[in-house]
Amino acid sequence: MDLVVGMMAAIGVLIAFILKGTFVGYPLVLCLLIFAVIAWKRGYRLREVARMALTGGRKAFVVLKIFVLIGAITGAWMASGTVPGIVYYGIKYMNPNYFILYAFMVSSAVSFLLGTSLGTVSTVGVALILMAKNGDMNANIAAGAIIAGAYFGDRCSPMSSSANLVANLTETNLYTNIRNMFKTAAPAFVLSSVLYYIISLRYPLSFVASRLDAELLNIFRINGEVLIPALLVLLFALFRLDIKLAMLLSVLAAAGIGVLFQQQHLSEVMRDIVLGYRLDKASPLQSIVQGGGIISMLKPSFVVFVSCAMAGIFDGTRMLGSIEAILLRAKSRVALFGCTALVSLVTAALGSNQSISLVLTEQLMKKSYARSEKGSYDLAVDLENTGEVLAALIPWNIAALVPTVTMKVGSVGFVPYALYLYLLPLTLMVYFAVRSARDARGAHTEKVG
């Protein structure tokens, strides 16, 4: 009973603070204290509860290192002209008749390179939505395609914080997970692309009144060299080399390009790496080409740490044991995936944050997957195919709220057009169901024979 009351109180706190637009880390601390008190009332000493929370929080340390590099690399890519270069070349070769397909593809590519959905939305996403609005297009359709593409890379980029968090939680190899994610995502990605192509034909961009490409050339020197930092990350990913080293080398390369090609002082580039990139307020691109910096990752780092600390209390006290017992009834691959999807939806809706959803779902489902030979890897890819994408379909979840606010579109209207986000779990659910039925028929035939 105390757990139910605690859950309801935690949900109320999260929703109340998020509706006020407050940083989600503050209510998360209150939620952590709620469950710490429940553990104390159940007979655990405060010192033991603190030790559980710290043990859980330590799981976030590997991811926090990646966070620092993500902040540094985003600021450096801005300063070097890498992000502006990606946006420029994308716009240059755009065909207005296929704008929606283009928005999905470009957002997917940029998010894979940046490893962040929010970074993608705040750069190329803002540019694309401005083009859509100026081109007399339904902004919800464009926003759906942009957000869907943004979470393609956020899910499977080697620089993605969520991909690294899942690999750390499940104790699996990052690059093996990425390979599995590409394989499982292929049908949904192809189907989404076909549907976006059809939608593009139905809703072409009437005109492009944006002078974004010309403005980019006025501020940055854009040529092939500015893409070197991004190519370095891709090259390291292809050869499955240490992603942290790849990101560090990319930061150094971007810093060098910023000094040599963009004619910035080294002190300015270092400031951009630490504090984030900013253009002069008079620049028309000031709201688009900005962001990054190590400082920008402090809040996400805090959220992940507190989420892991809360999971540490759940794990140490076996507080969620009754729920785990129910989930242990799932034995087939389709049942496991279905339960993971359901738990991910509930935790994403209640926790209003992707990190909470991933951490709690892993906590609740890991025993169910432990019985299979590839349990950890199946759990890792299922978490990315459910919790990572489904969270972005919940309007009050940070994963959806921040992109819609950033692009200044409605909080719900984009959902029907974010095709990839729900086609991914749906296509996999169908695949596992068909495979399960086929295996059952094979077993029956063998038994009869």
N, C-alpha and C positions, 0 to 999 in steps of 0.2 A: 504493500500500500504506500509506503514511504517513497518508493521508486516512482510510482505513478504520479504522486503529488509533486515530486521533484521534477519529473519530466514536464508536467503541465506548467510548473512555475518557470522552468528554463525556456520553454516554448514562448510563454507570455513575455518574458524578459526580452528574448531575441526579437520577436515581432514588434514589440513596443519601441525598442531602440532603433530598429531598422526603418520603421515607418517614419521616425523622426529624422532619419538621415544621419544617425550617429555612427561612428566607426564601430564595426562589428566586434572588434577586440574587447571593448569595454563590457558589453553584455556577456561575452564569452567568459570573462574573468568571474562575473557574478554566477554564471552557470557552473564554473569550476568549483566555486565556493559552496554552491548548493549541494553538489554531489560529494564534496569533501565532508560536509556536515552530515549527510546521510551515512557515509562510511563511518564517521566517528560515532554516530548514534547506534550503528550496528556492532560496536565494540572494538573498532580499530583505533589505535592510538594516533594522535595527530602527527606524531613523528613518522609513523608507518604510512599514513596517508600522504604525507609530504614526500616520502621516499618513493611511493608508487607514482605520484605525479611527475617527479623528477626523472624516474626511469622511463616513463612514457615520453616525456619531453625530449629526452636524449635521442629518441628515434628521429627527431626533426633536424638534428645537427647536420647530418649529411646534406639534407635539402637546403638548409640555411646557407651553406657554402655556395650552393648553386645559385641561390637567391642573390647573393652578393655579386656573383659573376654576371647574372642576368641584368641587374641594375647597371653594372659597369659597361656591359657590352651594348646595351640600348643607348646609353648616353654617348658612348664612343661612336656608334654607328650613325647617330644623328650628326655629331660633329664632323665626321669624315665624309658625310654626304651619301653614305650607304643606303639608309632608309629613304632619303629623298630620291636617290638614284633608282631604287626599286619602284617607287611610286611613279617617277617620270617615265621610265621605260614601259611600265604597264599602261599608263595613259596614252603614250605615243602610239602604241600598236592596238589600241582599242577599236573595236567595230561597234558603233552605237546600236546596230541591229541585234547584237547578241550581248547587250549590256548586263543582264542578270546573270547569264552564264559566266561572263567575264568577271563580275563582282565576286562570284563564288570561287572561281579558279584563282584569281589574284589574291583574295583573302586567304585561301588555303595555302598558297605558295609563301606568302609573307609570314603567315603564322607559323609555318614550318621553319622558316629561316630565323624568326625572332623567338619562337618557343613560347609565345604569350598571346592569349586571345585579347586581353585588354590593351596590350601594346599595339596589336594589329588594328583593333577598332579605333584607337585614338590616333592612328596615323593614316593608313590607307583607307580605313573604314570611314573616317570623317570626310576624306576627299571624295570617296565614292558616293556617300549619301548626299553631299553637296551637289555633285553632278546629277544625281537622280532627281533631287528637288528642283534644280534649275532646268532639267530636261523634261519637266512635266510628267514625271513618273510617280506611281504609287510608292511612297517612301517605305511602307510596310513590306512590300515585296523585296525591295532592295535591301532593307535592314535584315530580313530573314536570310537572304543569300549571304550577306556579309557575316552575320553572326555564325551561321552554319560553317562557313569557310574558316572563320577565326578559330573555331574549336576543333577543326581538322588537325591543325598543327599543334594547338595547345595540348592535344591528346597524344600525339605520336612524335613530336620533335625531340631530339636528344637534349635540347636545351630547355624543355618544358619542366617547370617546377612540379607539376602534377605527375608527369611520367617518372621523374626522379623520386617523388614521394611514394608512389605506388611500388616502385622497384625496391625502395628501402623498407617499406612496411612488409612486403611479401618476401623479402630477402631473395630477390631474383635478379638476373642480369638485365640491365637496361636495354642493351641492343637486341637481345633475344626477345624481350617484350615488344620492342619497336617492330621487329620483323613479324611477330604474331599479329600486331595491331594492323599493319599494312595488309596482311593476308585476309584478316577478318573484315576489314573495312572496304575491300575492293568492290563487292557487289553493291553496297549502299552508295559508295562514291560514284560509281558508274551510273546507277539508277538516278541519283540526284542530279548528275550532270545532264542526263538525257531530259529529265523533267525541267531543269532550269533552261535548257535549250528551247524547249517547247514554250515555256513561259516567256522567254526572250522574244520569240517570234510574235507572240500575242501582245507583248508590251515592250516595243522597242523604245529606245531613248529618242525623244523628238528632236532634241538639239543639245549641244554641249556649249553652254554659255560660260563655262569655267575657263579661266586663264591660268589654271594651276601649273601646267607644264612650263609656260613662259615665266611665271613667277619663280619657279624652282631654279630655272636657268639664271635668273637675275641674282639669286642669292648664293647658289652653289655652282662649283665647277663639276659638271657631271660627265663622266666618261667611263670606260671599262674599268679603270683602276679603282673606282669607288666601290666596286662589287667584290674586290679581293677579300675583305673581311668575311663576307657571307660565304664565298666559295671555300675559304679555309675550313669553316665549320662543316660544310657539306662534304668536303674531302675527308676530313677526320671521321665523319659519321659513316661514310662509305666503307672505310677501312676498319671501322669499329674500334677506333683509338679512344683514349681517355677524353671524355667530353670536357672535363674541367681544363685540361691542357689546351684543347682546341679553342675554348672560349677565351682563355688567357692570351693565347697567341693572336686571336682575332681582335681582342682589345688593343694589344700592342700595335698590330697592323693598322687598325683604324686610327689610333693616335698618331701614327706616323703619317698617314694619308691626310689627316686633319691639319697637321703642321705643314706638310710639303705641298699639298694640292689645294686645300681650302684656306691656306695662308693664315692659320690661327697660331697664336703663341702657345707653347707647350703648357703654360700655366692655365690658359683658357680651356684647353682640352682636358687637363686634369680636373679642373673645376666641373666641366660637363660630366666627366666620369663619376665624380663623387656626388654632385648636387643635381645633375640633370641638365639637359640642353634647353636653352631658351633663346628665342629670337627677340629682337627689339619689338616693343609693343606696337610700334607704328607699322610693322610688317603685316601684310594681309595673310601671311601663313603662320602668324604667331600662335594661333589656336590649333594648328595642325601639326607642324613640325616642332615638337616639344616633348619633354618628358625624359624618362630614364634616370640613371644615376643610382648609386648605391643607397642613398638616403631614401629613395622611393620604395625600396624593398623592406624597410623597417616594419611597416604595418603588416604586409603579407607574412613576413617572418614571425611576427608576434602571434598572428592568428594561427599559423600552423603549429607553433610551439604550444600554445594553450590547448588547441584541439588534441594534440598528441598527449599532453599532460592529463587531459580529461579521460582519454582512452586508457591511459595508464591506471587511473583509479578504477575504471570499469573492469580492467583485466585483473588487477590485484585483489579486488574484493569479490570478483565473480558476480557483480551486480546484475549483469545481463544474462546470467546463466539460464533463466527460465525461457528467454527468447531464443537463445542458442539451442536449447533442447528441442524446441519446435522446428527450427530450421534444419536440425540434424536429420529430420525425416526425409529431406530432399536427397535423393541418391543418384538419379539419372542426370545426364548432362543438361537436358532441357529443364529439369526441375531446379538444378543448381543455378542455371542462368536466370530463370524466371524469378527465383527467390532473391537473387542478387539485384535484379532490376527493381523489384518491389521494395526491398530494403533501401536501395539507393534513392528511389523516389521519395520515400518517407523521410529518410534522414536529410535529404537535400531540401525538402519542404519545411521540415521542422528546424533544421540547423541553419538554413538560409545561407549556406556557405559550402563551396565545393570541398574544401579541405576537411570540414567536419563530416561530410557525407562519405568521402573516401576512407577516412580513418575509422569511423564507426561501422561502416559496412564491412571493411576488412576484419574488424574486431568481431563482428557477429557471424561472419561467414567462414572464417579461416578453418574452423574445426570440420565444417561440412565438406570442404575441399580437401582436407588433409588425408582423406581415405583413398583418394585416387593417385595414380602414379605421377601425373603431371599437375598435382594439386596446386602448388604455389604459382606455377605459370598460368594455369587455367584461371585461377583467382585474379592474378594480375591483369590479364587481358580482359576478363569480364568486368572488373572494376572500371577500366578505361572505356569499355563499350557500354557502360550503363551510367555509373555515377558521374563520370566526367562530362558526358554530353546531356544527360537528362536534367542536370542542375540548371543548365542554360535555358530550359523551357519553363522554369518556374519564375514568374514575374518578380516576386519579392526576393528571390535568391540573388546574391551579389553577382553571380555569373551572368544573369540576365539584366539585373537592375543597372549595373554600371555601363554596359554597352548601350542600352536604350537611352539612358540619360546623356551619355557622351554624344550620341548621334541625334539627340533631340527628337526621338520618335516615341510612339505610344508603347506602353509597357506590355501590351498583350497582342496588338495587331500583327507583329512579326511572326508569332508562333506558327501559324499554318504554313508559312513559307520557309521556315528553317528546316527544310526537308531532311538534310543529312542527319540532324540531331535525333530524329525519331526513326528514320529508315534504318539506321545502323542497328539499334537493338531489335527492331522488328524483323529485319532480314535474318539476323542471327537466330532469333527465336524460331522462325520458320525452319531454318536450316537444321537446328538441333532437334526440332520436333519431327521433321522428315527422317533424319538419321536415326532417331530413337525408334520410330515406327518401323523403319527398314530392318534395324537390328533385331527388333522383337519378332518380325516375320521370319527373319533368318533363323533365329533361335527356335521358333515354333516348328519350322520346316525340318530342322535338324533333329528336333525331339521326336517328331512324327516318323521321320525316316529311320 
